[in-house]
């Protein structure tokens, strides 16, 4: 399990499957979205399970899967309600 530190969250990027090609959500919408799967102890305004919107160039992609991003809280633009 990955536990972010500092003021960071771990986000699973939304992806859509087109036939046998998996395409990132960002190709279908103006801003990419993701689901928060882990947060650091310092984060209060975001909870695990929240869907968030962030800038395409935000965060650091984890090399293992390419599916997860580590974002600073200030890189999150909005929470989907």
Secondary structure as GFF3:
##gff-version 3
##sequence-region A 1 81
A	DSSP	beta_strand	8	13	.	.	.	ID=ss1
A	DSSP	beta_strand	15	18	.	.	.	ID=ss2
A	DSSP	beta_strand	21	24	.	.	.	ID=ss3
A	DSSP	three_ten_helix	25	27	.	.	.	ID=ss4
A	DSSP	beta_strand	32	39	.	.	.	ID=ss5
A	DSSP	beta_strand	51	54	.	.	.	ID=ss6
A	DSSP	beta_strand	60	61	.	.	.	ID=ss7
A	DSSP	beta_strand	68	72	.	.	.	ID=ss8
A	DSSP	three_ten_helix	73	75	.	.	.	ID=ss9
A	DSSP	beta_strand	76	80	.	.	.	ID=ss10
###
